[in-house]
Amino acid sequence: MINATLNPCVNSNASLGIDQACFSILNLYLNPVIFYAIAWDAYTGTGFPITTLNPESNTSLVIDTKYPLHIYYKSVEPDRTYEYCHSTYTFKEHGSYGWNISAAYLCSDIYVIHEPANSYFPILIAFVIYMLLAVVWITSKIVIQMIRRKLSSNNVHDDLDRLQEENPTLPVIRTTKFSSRVQSVDAFRGIAILLMIFVNNGGGKYVFFNHSAWFGLFVADLVLPWFAWIMGLTITISKRAELRLTTSRVKIALCCLRRSAKLILLGLMLNSIHSKSLNDLRFPGVLQLLAVSYFVCAVLETIFMKPHSLFGRFAIIRDILDSWPQCLIMAGIVTTHTLITFLLPVPNCPTGYFGPGGKYHYREHYINCTAGAAGYIDRLIFGNHLYDKTNNSIYGEILRYDPEGLMNTISAIFIVYLGVHAGKILLLYYQPNARVIRWFIWAVFTGIIAGILCNFETEGGMIPVSKRMMTLSYVLATSSLAFLLYALLYILIDYKQLWNGAPFIYAGINPIFLYVGHILTKDLFPWAWNIAHLSHASVLAMNLWTTTLWAIIAYLLYRNDIIVTV
């Protein structure tokens, strides 16, 4: 929060960095006072001392603008220490602000000395540029089609045309690996993977493009559950096709196991990039989480799915009747996860704790309780083989835990299964309206349950929304948005055919290749480079270029009929 070595608020040769502002506090006391501040999201009755304000002085500080700050000060007088002027304020990047503290235990409102910069303007510029590129691309395609029609109307024929006139047959259809794919599925998966590449590379250093500090739902918090959800939808399609070909269920299950093992091995290889030795190799990871959740749901479908489903008078709920054993098993998994979360004793911590520990909830009581039961289980099972980032942007130093740990993987199984059910709706109902209505009903149902669990608040209710712990409310909220997004894509691409899904369909064809590739090339040119003067604009430009370059690579793979599978 505070830059103590070189203060750009008093040194004209220095400049403020990303998400920083100046804050000048005029202390009119005859005694020194202690200034306290903490991110509002982490404030639960106590802040942290930032600096001592000398009597009758003006102190200029560098303030972090990522999150709203809760500020106050304490008087330092003999025999008493009181807190005064509690205020919460949203500082904006590169602004200059003032605050006056008087000897009468009063203070002014926070006022603006110099207007802040518009840090969101680069996003608008980027949006306009991409829209112009889209317009140019669409216009060029229309012009090319018009030219082709003009040439055709002028009776420009080649030898093949004359041959077809002499021997009229059905038109030749070019078949590729992509001919039988569901375009809305590839478009959804492409949105997820390109968004993942963008946020993993920094998201322009904007807070809302990155992961939430612990509670809440930001853009980056959507990509992994969306990818898991659409993976579940494809499980339904692929397993139904394999069973209709009378493939042995044992053979299908072994294929699922083989694919999961490949994903786990690939995930461990990626984790080894940042490990110095096997002693600190991280065992959990994104691909490992996807592998386990895929295997569980794919095997359940292999065991219980029927090659053909006919339900007569109960056809209106055939998607539920078709999978009642899977639904019961999934209910058992979710119930078990919830009971462990709320009932497992964690040493020196309250049961059912969802917080990050660290500076949160009075650190002296909860400092060893990071992620509650989920964190405790991961530390017990994996030891040092966990995610090693222990410095949280809001809550300070926390214990090691893993966002893709064992309990979170169990949560991911439920996300994948909700995608499986969306796939059943796609296969079992043939009228587009029947499909869309059911997806919409599931979106509303899961969204309402998520809201009830978290009391429709960022941090509240029985089960708050937290990507870090993949809480049940988080699973249901992100799945609700997945149902809505897929329904919209299905209407635009497959039903009304108003859009072919480009450019996202190309990325959705080779998602694992793009994911592994962007991890391996994350800091390499031409995907990335060192920026001399960091700003939201410069970082956003680089991150968008990285994402665009991978989209171009995906298109080239599509043009060359290449699908890289695991």
TIVEXFI-664984 format. One line per field, with one value per residue (C-alpha): residue number from 1; z, y, x. Coordinates in steps of 0.001 Angstrom, whole numbers, always signed. Layout:
N
resi = NUM ...
Z = Z ...
Y = Y ...
X = X ...
//
This chain:
566
resi = 1 2 3 4 5 6 7 8 9 10 11 12 13 14 15 16 17 18 19 20 21 22 23 24 25 26 27 28 29 30 31 32 33 34 35 36 37 38 39 40 41 42 43 44 45 46 47 48 49 50 51 52 53 54 55 56 57 58 59 60 61 62 63 64 65 66 67 68 69 70 71 72 73 74 75 76 77 78 79 80 81 82 83 84 85 86 87 88 89 90 91 92 93 94 95 96 97 98 99 100 101 102 103 104 105 106 107 108 109 110 111 112 113 114 115 116 117 118 119 120 121 122 123 124 125 126 127 128 129 130 131 132 133 134 135 136 137 138 139 140 141 142 143 144 145 146 147 148 149 150 151 152 153 154 155 156 157 158 159 160 161 162 163 164 165 166 167 168 169 170 171 172 173 174 175 176 177 178 179 180 181 182 183 184 185 186 187 188 189 190 191 192 193 194 195 196 197 198 199 200 201 202 203 204 205 206 207 208 209 210 211 212 213 214 215 216 217 218 219 220 221 222 223 224 225 226 227 228 229 230 231 232 233 234 235 236 237 238 239 240 241 242 243 244 245 246 247 248 249 250 251 252 253 254 255 256 257 258 259 260 261 262 263 264 265 266 267 268 269 270 271 272 273 274 275 276 277 278 279 280 281 282 283 284 285 286 287 288 289 290 291 292 293 294 295 296 297 298 299 300 301 302 303 304 305 306 307 308 309 310 311 312 313 314 315 316 317 318 319 320 321 322 323 324 325 326 327 328 329 330 331 332 333 334 335 336 337 338 339 340 341 342 343 344 345 346 347 348 349 350 351 352 353 354 355 356 357 358 359 360 361 362 363 364 365 366 367 368 369 370 371 372 373 374 375 376 377 378 379 380 381 382 383 384 385 386 387 388 389 390 391 392 393 394 395 396 397 398 399 400 401 402 403 404 405 406 407 408 409 410 411 412 413 414 415 416 417 418 419 420 421 422 423 424 425 426 427 428 429 430 431 432 433 434 435 436 437 438 439 440 441 442 443 444 445 446 447 448 449 450 451 452 453 454 455 456 457 458 459 460 461 462 463 464 465 466 467 468 469 470 471 472 473 474 475 476 477 478 479 480 481 482 483 484 485 486 487 488 489 490 491 492 493 494 495 496 497 498 499 500 501 502 503 504 505 506 507 508 509 510 511 512 513 514 515 516 517 518 519 520 521 522 523 524 525 526 527 528 529 530 531 532 533 534 535 536 537 538 539 540 541 542 543 544 545 546 547 548 549 550 551 552 553 554 555 556 557 558 559 560 561 562 563 564 565 566
Z = +0 +923 -1036 +1650 -479 -3185 -2756 -6088 -4157 -2974 -5581 -9033 -10579 -9580 -11025 -9657 -10730 -11741 -9273 -7112 -5926 -3599 -241 +1780 +5439 +7311 +11031 +13169 +16448 +18882 +19325 +16816 +15692 +13989 +10601 +9921 +6646 +5293 +2217 +2956 +1910 +4681 +7394 +10316 +13124 +12961 +10503 +10264 +11195 +8099 +9454 +12311 +11437 +13089 +14933 +12870 +9663 +6199 +5297 +1720 +1211 -1753 -1586 -3374 -5508 -6322 -3671 -1563 +1607 +5138 +6971 +10452 +12972 +16621 +19034 +21033 +24357 +27932 +29411 +26410 +22797 +20783 +17146 +15179 +11773 +10347 +6604 +3543 +238 -3305 -4475 -8209 -10089 -10283 -8403 -5571 -2443 +847 +4376 +7284 +10917 +13565 +17258 +18139 +17130 +13905 +10322 +6933 +4108 +1755 -1061 -4507 -5079 -8610 -10719 -11270 -14665 -16576 -16208 -18099 -21300 -22812 -22544 -24594 -27215 -27430 -27801 -30646 -32450 -32255 -33444 -36424 -37285 -37108 -39405 -41899 -41840 -42367 -45075 -46958 -46910 -48259 -51030 -52007 -52179 -54343 -56721 -56988 -57750 -60387 -62074 -61941 -63473 -66375 -67247 -66326 -66416 -66260 -67439 -64191 -64675 -68169 -66911 -64221 -66818 -68964 -65953 -63388 -60005 -56391 -55458 -54059 -50315 -48729 -45541 -42824 -39205 -38228 -40331 -37620 -34685 -32782 -33454 -30351 -28208 -29899 -29604 -25875 -25308 -27416 -25331 -22172 -23401 -24955 -21843 -19781 -21850 -21452 -17681 -17071 -18814 -16592 -17905 -18337 -14568 -14022 -10777 -12269 -15060 -12504 -9735 -6701 -3629 -1862 -1929 -4858 -8561 -11079 -14767 -14200 -11741 -14593 -16989 -15177 -14208 -17713 -19232 -16849 -17584 -21364 -20911 -19197 -22117 -24566 -22346 -23004 -26764 -27023 -24688 -26347 -29744 -28449 -26841 -30001 -31837 -29365 -27961 -24799 -21659 -20084 -23083 -22888 -19177 -19860 -22548 -19996 -17528 -20158 -21133 -17498 -16834 -19807 -18523 -15024 -16407 -18625 -15640 -13539 -16377 -16500 -12720 -12896 -14813 -11561 -9260 -8203 -7296 -6761 -3087 -3896 -7060 -6907 -7298 -7847 -10848 -13444 -15750 -12784 -11564 -15038 -15395 -12165 -12647 -16263 -15243 -12539 -14728 -17865 -16037 -14447 -17892 -19309 -16618 -16481 -19832 -22135 -25872 -26643 -24424 -24847 -22044 -23513 -21212 -19086 -22071 -20743 -17998 -19904 -19208 -15472 -15823 -18139 -15430 -12028 -10826 -11715 -9981 -6766 -6819 -7459 -4601 -2360 -3497 -2864 +531 +1577 +506 +2462 +5615 +5546 +5097 +8037 +10443 +10061 +13167 +12229 +15039 +16666 +14085 +14016 +11992 +8759 +8236 +4681 +5166 +4109 +7557 +7423 +8171 +7996 +11006 +13603 +12676 +16218 +16093 +12472 +11135 +10839 +9384 +5706 +3595 +6609 +6176 +2496 +3275 +6248 +4139 +1362 +3792 +5490 +2265 -20 +2483 +575 -2804 -2906 -4541 -3069 -3281 +328 -87 -733 -2261 +521 +3430 +3527 +4507 +4605 +4944 +1925 +295 -3236 -5360 -7307 -4232 -3260 -1972 -4911 -7301 -5706 -6350 -9964 -10394 -9721 -12244 -14892 -14122 -14586 -18023 -18575 -17865 -20325 -22899 -22130 -22891 -26203 -27151 -25772 -27034 -30740 -30828 -30308 -28152 -25809 -25360 -24770 -22282 -20204 -20212 -19104 -16314 -15067 -15205 -13079 -10670 -10032 -9845 -7234 -5086 -5282 -4240 -1292 -90 -205 +754 -2629 -1286 -2268 +1139 +3182 +3793 +4841 +2015 +534 -3078 -3247 -6221 -3964 -2166 -5004 -2603 -3523 -4096 -6466 -8347 -8799 -9723 -12412 -13746 -13944 -16122 -18201 -18908 -19968 -22171 -23910 -24532 -26156 -28323 -29355 -30469 -32430 -33994 -34318 -34169 -35914 -37679 -37313 -36540 -37303 -33970 -35436 -34187 -31012 -32731 -33956 -30431 -29145 -31463 -29900 -26338 -24579 -27170 -26628 -22853 -22743 -25390 -23598 -20348 -22087 -23991 -21296 -20994 -24493 -27512 -29634 -27093 -24399 -23776 -21028 -20690 -19674 -18256 -16859 -17300 -17802 -21489 -22182 -20285 -21803 -25310 -24709 -23142 -25984 -28528 -26790 -26879 -30501 -31540 -30022 -31791 -35080 -34337 -33630 -36983 -38830 -37198 -38337 -41905 -42042 -40615 -37515 -34193 -31316 -28778 -25519
Y = +0 +2432 +3087 +3976 +4063 +6586 +8551 +9942 +12096 +14327 +13552 +14966 +12669 +9588 +8488 +6571 +2983 +978 +1311 +3948 +7389 +10112 +10785 +13869 +13909 +17206 +16518 +19553 +17695 +18794 +15098 +12393 +10031 +6629 +6247 +2904 +1481 -1827 -2947 -2695 -6311 -7404 -5052 -6835 -4352 -3738 -2174 -2089 +728 +2400 +5283 +7748 +11252 +13890 +16750 +19803 +18275 +17267 +13673 +12392 +8667 +6338 +4579 +1378 +1912 -1723 -1948 +541 +1370 +1688 +4312 +5861 +7058 +6491 +9152 +8465 +10127 +9149 +6585 +6391 +5276 +5964 +5474 +8409 +9282 +5841 +6325 +4107 +5610 +4413 +6027 +6109 +5580 +8512 +10835 +13094 +13265 +15128 +14595 +17020 +15877 +18466 +18649 +18491 +14812 +15803 +15327 +16600 +14561 +13141 +15658 +15591 +17708 +16487 +14522 +10852 +9384 +7436 +4001 +2344 +4351 +1754 -846 +1366 +1925 -1821 -2558 -34 -1466 -5025 -3898 -2106 -5219 -7297 -4856 -4906 -8722 -9056 -6397 -8064 -11403 -9767 -8039 -11292 -13082 -10305 -10526 -14274 -13899 -11277 -13555 -16412 -14283 -13404 -17104 -17527 -21311 -23588 -27152 -28454 -26378 -27769 -31298 -30861 -29550 -32631 -34996 -33498 -35114 -34109 -31316 -32340 -31722 -31305 -33343 -32404 -33347 -30385 -31200 -33072 -30817 -28759 -25187 -23685 -26108 -25091 -21409 -21749 -23628 -21082 -18193 -19992 -20783 -17364 -15648 -17956 -16978 -13290 -13353 -15746 -13284 -10422 -9107 -5649 -5573 -4658 -6032 -7114 -9087 -11112 -13508 -12131 -11896 -14489 -13722 -12517 -13237 -11557 -12341 -14726 -16703 -17804 -19431 -22681 -23607 -22748 -24961 -27787 -27271 -27496 -30531 -32175 -31343 -32998 -36093 -36667 -36328 -38547 -41314 -41577 -41909 -44568 -46596 -46468 -47993 -50904 -50227 -52203 -50152 -51552 -50378 -46915 -46674 -47685 -44994 -42462 -43608 -43343 -39829 -38706 -40126 -38181 -34940 -35516 -36211 -33129 -31044 -32286 -31444 -27886 -27591 -28665 -25483 -23519 -26230 -26425 -30113 -32960 -31994 -28906 -30093 -29032 -32068 -30403 -28171 -27111 -30111 -32484 -31080 -31418 -34944 -36260 -34548 -35756 -39329 -39483 -38050 -39925 -43269 -42583 -41903 -44977 -47172 -45747 -44078 -45791 -45848 -44991 -43284 -43520 -42329 -41988 -40026 -38834 -37511 -33958 -34851 -37483 -35692 -36306 -39833 -40743 -39998 -40567 -42891 -40236 -37572 -39624 -40239 -36551 -35570 -37878 -36278 -32735 -33733 -35353 -32279 -29997 -32136 -32227 -28451 -27746 -30590 -31554 -30397 -28145 -27569 -24124 -23059 -22856 -25466 -24298 -21540 -20160 -17272 -16768 -16344 -13890 -10356 -11415 -11947 -10771 -12504 -13654 -15990 -17173 -16843 -20648 -21274 -20485 -22132 -23958 -27701 -27621 -26014 -28306 -31437 -30239 -29395 -32765 -34807 -32892 -31251 -29009 -30147 -27303 -23938 -21851 -18347 -17294 -13512 -12425 -8987 -8052 -10417 -10488 -13639 -16716 -20421 -22589 -23996 -25065 -23602 -26889 -29108 -32202 -30508 -28119 -31044 -32601 -29315 -29399 -32841 -31239 -28463 -31053 -33011 -29926 -29661 -33343 -32604 -29690 -32190 -34562 -31758 -31201 -34896 -35894 -32964 -32279 -28977 -25966 -24166 -27151 -27142 -23402 -23316 -26099 -24496 -21255 -23030 -24630 -21263 -19648 -22584 -22813 -19017 -18713 -21510 -19854 -16535 -18098 -19796 -16559 -14289 -12534 -10821 -10851 -12180 -13424 -16093 -19689 -20411 -17323 -17186 -18057 -19310 -20004 -22665 -23471 -23214 -24614 -21129 -20415 -23672 -22934 -19262 -19973 -22892 -20640 -18219 -21163 -22341 -18806 -18287 -21623 -21066 -17717 -19231 -22091 -19640 -17438 -20179 -23461 -22415 -19063 -19322 -15595 -16153 -18946 -18591 -17190 -16553 -18515 -21812 -22142 -21856 -24261 -27020 -27255 -25944 -28189 -27309 -23601 -23962 -25831 -23570 -20344 -21691 -22665 -19360 -17040 -14934 -15483 -13169 -12658 -13535 -11247 -8759 -6532 -3246 -293 +1839 -223 +1103 -395 +593 -1032 -4247 -4497 -4091 -6885 -9214 -8659 -9255 -12534 -13655 -12588 -14413 -17651 -17084 -16777 -19984 -21722 -20505 -21820 -25227 -25163 -24220 -27110 -29576 -30242 -31352 -31990 -34312 -35871
X = +0 +2785 +5951 +8448 +11607 +10770 +7577 +6280 +3805 +6666 +9334 +8624 +11244 +9256 +5936 +2987 +2592 -454 -3346 -1666 -2765 -1469 -3078 -2086 -3128 -2969 -2576 -3472 -3018 -339 +481 +1351 -1423 -1281 -2945 -4673 -5965 -7192 -9093 -12802 -13334 -10950 -12183 -13839 -13277 -9549 -7155 -3385 -1023 +381 +2415 +2686 +1506 +3693 +1961 +1015 +2363 +1244 +2137 +1852 +1341 +1038 -2330 -3357 -6468 -7294 -9990 -12002 -10063 -11334 -9274 -9151 -6606 -5764 -4702 -1590 -2268 -1379 -3771 -6071 -6136 -9258 -10197 -11551 -12985 -13717 -14250 -14446 -13392 -12731 -9517 -8860 -5637 -3187 -5497 -4382 -6535 -6506 -7816 -7682 -7511 -8279 -7446 -11142 -11266 -12945 -11913 -12937 -14397 -11798 -11401 -9820 -6714 -5956 -8426 -7553 -6726 -9362 -7810 -10690 -10228 -7821 -10593 -12907 -10206 -9515 -13234 -13578 -10531 -11848 -15289 -13718 -11715 -14895 -16712 -13829 -13749 -17512 -17534 -14683 -16511 -19674 -17724 -16006 -19368 -20809 -17863 -18280 -21990 -21181 -18681 -21169 -23940 -21620 -21478 -17859 -17455 -14508 -14167 -15612 -18789 -19315 -18689 -21322 -23830 -23292 -23455 -25830 -25261 -25474 -23038 -19673 -19469 -16045 -15843 -13381 -12796 -14944 -18008 -19920 -18986 -21567 -20507 -22092 -20069 -16813 -17737 -18435 -15195 -13315 -14663 -13536 -10007 -9310 -10618 -8388 -5348 -6181 -6614 -3696 -1407 -2539 -5846 -4339 -3689 -7341 -8738 -12066 -10334 -8364 -9366 -11153 -8945 -11100 -14822 -16913 -16986 -14687 -14122 -11191 -13305 -15594 -13148 -12277 -15869 -17057 -14387 -15330 -19042 -18666 -16408 -19359 -21640 -19233 -19065 -22765 -22351 -19278 -20464 -23877 -22174 -19765 -22554 -24662 -21714 -22013 -18566 -17837 -18529 -15354 -13360 -14923 -14079 -10472 -10248 -11514 -8873 -6144 -7177 -7346 -3880 -2490 -4031 -2623 +858 +659 -435 +2496 +4875 +3541 +3826 +7479 +8322 +8172 +9565 +13202 +12995 +10561 +10407 +8323 +6560 +2933 +678 -2746 -3391 -5937 -5404 -5358 -8671 -10182 -8804 -10318 -13693 -13806 -13034 -15717 -18486 -17442 -17372 -20770 -22218 -20509 -22063 -25591 -26268 -28733 -27936 -31586 -34164 -37929 -40223 -43704 -46012 -43040 -41107 -41319 -38811 -36863 -33574 -34087 -35509 -32632 -30075 -31669 -28814 -26216 -28319 -28443 -24691 -24032 -26342 -24320 -21048 -22338 -23776 -20506 -18532 -20876 -20757 -16958 -16850 -19120 -18349 -14686 -12753 -9822 -7288 -7654 -10246 -14029 -15890 -17458 -14863 -14635 -12208 -8593 -7096 -4196 -5382 -8978 -11271 -8763 -5537 -4762 -7782 -7855 -4328 -3927 -7378 -6837 -9590 -11040 -11538 -10506 -7154 -6587 -7184 -4874 -2059 -2537 -2489 -131 +2224 +4647 +3302 +769 +255 +3073 +1575 +987 +832 -2750 -3388 -5850 -5330 -1548 +320 -1892 -1209 -521 -3606 -4466 -7283 -7307 -6962 -8933 -12098 -12162 -11812 -14896 -16723 -15545 -17129 -20512 -19800 -18920 -22065 -24256 -22657 -23433 -27077 -27033 -25768 -28642 -31077 -29282 -29551 -32947 -35047 -35229 -37101 -34792 -37359 -37623 -33858 -33547 -36430 -34880 -31431 -33034 -34958 -31742 -29988 -32697 -32874 -29116 -28842 -31604 -30149 -26720 -28258 -30054 -26857 -24845 -27766 -27315 -24185 -20515 -19574 -22466 -25030 -24540 -22070 -20373 -19201 -15499 -13529 -10553 -12606 -15026 -17925 -21325 -22738 -19819 -20396 -24096 -23581 -20989 -23028 -26077 -24108 -22854 -26414 -27356 -24304 -24669 -28381 -27547 -24801 -27077 -29771 -27348 -25228 -27130 -30790 -31150 -27771 -27168 -23464 -21022 -19208 -15977 -13354 -14139 -14995 -11407 -9995 -12647 -11430 -7946 -8388 -5832 -3174 -3823 -3807 -499 +994 +163 +1662 +4923 +5250 +3938 +7114 +8516 +8556 +6454 +3764 +5173 +7956 +9329 +7478 +9671 +6852 +4008 +493 -2931 -2778 +596 -173 -3663 -2222 +304 -2273 -4742 -1998 -1079 -4711 -5136 -1970 -3265 -6595 -4691 -2772 -6087 -7435 -4370 -4840 -8473 -7534 -5084 -7627 -5509 -6980 -4584 -6188 -5051
//
